[in-house]
Amino acid sequence: MEERLADRLIQVGLRTVNDHHRDQFKRFGVEVIEAAHFNDDLRLDLTTPVYISMDLDGLDPAFAPGVSHREPGGLTTRQVINLIQSVDQPIVVADIVELNPARDVANLTAGVAAKLLKEIAGMMVKTRG
């Protein structure tokens, strides 16, 4: 955002937002939907191609224990899948980050990451121009 390489940044599912974060969001025009304010009917108003960066830390630890920073109150896998499936613009790039296999339980988080990758890939095909 500092180099103006993106027109818009939307962060969904944040749980620990402090004053410094809020100042940075305002400075760079970042739109934030905190987990506490997440609505299951949320549909993002997207008008340009999309880059999805899925930070597994955004999920509740009940669904993704294999992350470095576990914090209760995160999103469910169903909420994230619904949000991915609601994208109506081309998804041109995506990544999934913050998987920590050393903290995973029975490969639950790895399975969630694979499921999200499948959903994103499917939407990439569906939304391509």
C-alpha positions as CSV (number, residue, x, y, z in Angstrom):
1,M,0.0,0.0,0.0
2,E,2.9,2.3,0.7
3,E,4.0,2.1,-2.9
4,R,0.5,2.4,-4.2
5,L,0.7,-1.0,-6.0
6,A,-2.9,-1.8,-5.0
7,D,-6.0,0.3,-5.4
8,R,-7.8,-1.2,-2.5
9,L,-7.1,-3.4,0.5
10,I,-9.8,-5.1,2.6
11,Q,-8.9,-7.1,5.7
12,V,-11.5,-9.4,7.1
13,G,-11.6,-11.2,10.4
14,L,-9.0,-9.2,12.4
15,R,-9.3,-9.7,16.2
16,T,-6.6,-7.6,17.9
17,V,-6.6,-4.1,16.4
18,N,-4.9,-1.4,18.4
19,D,-4.6,2.3,17.9
20,H,-1.4,2.0,15.9
21,H,-3.2,-0.4,13.5
22,R,-6.1,1.9,13.2
23,D,-3.8,4.8,12.3
24,Q,-2.1,2.7,9.7
25,F,-5.4,1.6,8.2
26,K,-6.6,5.2,8.0
27,R,-3.2,6.4,6.6
28,F,-3.3,3.8,3.7
29,G,-7.1,3.6,3.2
30,V,-7.4,0.0,4.4
31,E,-10.9,-1.2,4.9
32,V,-11.2,-3.5,7.9
33,I,-14.0,-5.8,9.0
34,E,-13.1,-7.1,12.4
35,A,-14.2,-10.6,13.4
36,A,-16.5,-9.2,16.1
37,H,-18.4,-7.3,13.4
38,F,-18.4,-10.0,10.7
39,N,-21.8,-10.7,9.3
40,D,-22.6,-14.1,7.7
41,D,-24.4,-12.2,4.9
42,L,-21.3,-10.1,4.1
43,R,-20.7,-9.5,0.4
44,L,-17.8,-7.4,-0.6
45,D,-18.3,-4.7,-3.2
46,L,-15.6,-5.6,-5.6
47,T,-15.0,-3.9,-8.9
48,T,-11.6,-5.0,-10.0
49,P,-9.5,-8.2,-10.1
50,V,-8.9,-9.7,-6.7
51,Y,-5.8,-11.0,-4.8
52,I,-6.8,-13.2,-1.9
53,S,-4.2,-13.6,0.8
54,M,-5.7,-16.1,3.3
55,D,-4.0,-15.8,6.7
56,L,-5.0,-19.0,8.6
57,D,-4.5,-17.0,11.9
58,G,-7.9,-15.4,11.0
59,L,-9.7,-18.6,11.7
60,D,-10.8,-19.6,15.1
61,P,-8.4,-22.1,16.7
62,A,-11.2,-24.6,16.9
63,F,-11.0,-24.8,13.1
64,A,-7.3,-24.1,12.7
65,P,-5.1,-24.9,15.7
66,G,-1.9,-25.2,13.6
67,V,-1.0,-21.5,13.5
68,S,1.6,-19.5,15.3
69,H,-0.8,-17.1,16.9
70,R,-3.9,-18.8,18.2
71,E,-6.6,-16.5,19.3
72,P,-10.3,-17.4,20.1
73,G,-13.0,-15.5,18.4
74,G,-11.9,-16.0,14.8
75,L,-14.0,-16.9,11.8
76,T,-15.3,-20.3,11.0
77,T,-14.2,-22.3,7.9
78,R,-17.8,-22.0,6.6
79,Q,-17.7,-18.2,6.9
80,V,-14.5,-18.0,5.0
81,I,-15.7,-20.4,2.3
82,N,-18.9,-18.4,1.9
83,L,-16.9,-15.2,1.5
84,I,-14.6,-16.8,-1.1
85,Q,-17.7,-18.1,-3.0
86,S,-19.2,-14.7,-3.0
87,V,-16.4,-13.1,-5.0
88,D,-17.7,-12.0,-8.3
89,Q,-14.6,-10.5,-9.9
90,P,-11.7,-12.4,-11.3
91,I,-9.3,-13.8,-8.7
92,V,-5.9,-13.4,-10.3
93,V,-3.6,-14.2,-7.4
94,A,-4.0,-16.1,-4.1
95,D,-1.9,-17.4,-1.3
96,I,-2.5,-19.1,2.0
97,V,-0.1,-18.3,4.9
98,E,0.6,-18.9,8.5
99,L,0.3,-22.7,8.6
100,N,2.5,-24.0,11.4
101,P,2.7,-27.8,11.1
102,A,4.5,-28.1,14.5
103,R,1.3,-26.7,16.2
104,D,-1.2,-28.5,14.1
105,V,-3.5,-31.2,15.7
106,A,-4.1,-34.3,13.5
107,N,-3.4,-32.2,10.4
108,L,-6.6,-30.4,10.9
109,T,-5.2,-27.0,9.8
110,A,-3.5,-28.5,6.8
111,G,-6.8,-30.0,5.8
112,V,-8.5,-26.7,6.2
113,A,-5.8,-25.0,4.1
114,A,-6.2,-27.6,1.4
115,K,-10.0,-27.1,1.4
116,L,-9.6,-23.3,1.1
117,L,-7.1,-23.8,-1.7
118,K,-9.6,-25.9,-3.6
119,E,-12.3,-23.3,-3.0
120,I,-10.1,-20.5,-4.2
121,A,-8.9,-22.4,-7.3
122,G,-12.5,-23.2,-8.2
123,M,-13.5,-19.6,-7.9
124,M,-10.4,-18.6,-10.0
125,V,-11.8,-20.8,-12.8
126,K,-15.3,-19.6,-12.3
127,T,-14.5,-15.8,-12.3
128,R,-11.8,-15.7,-15.0
129,G,-12.6,-13.4,-17.9
